[in-house]
């Protein structure tokens, strides 16, 4: 979904809008799944990266600008644990028990009219 809102900076408000957000690349160079007896499944993703392209525009009382942006997020680490219980009928379900995510680097390139 698009993101929009206002932020207060210094002497005035900045109105922003981020639209047409598209994930253009995802890499999972190190991923593993293991069973945890009595609990479920553990998913570990190490050193992943993500590239996202989007349109942006900002407006203040002094100026306005718009353009395209590319965001590159790297050194992403995710650890998630899923439980897989059986219901009374013997059907399985899956639910997220815990999740921890960190990212190391974020590189933002803005291309605008100014």
NORBELKA-V178528 format. One line per field, one symbol per residue. ss: DSSP state (h for helix, s for strand, l for the rest). A space follows every 50 residues. Layout:
# NORBELKA-V178528
ss->???
This chain:
# NORBELKA-V178528
ss->llsssssssllssssssssssssssssllssssssslllsssssssssss sssssssssllllssssssssssssssssssssllslllllsllssssss ssllssssssssll
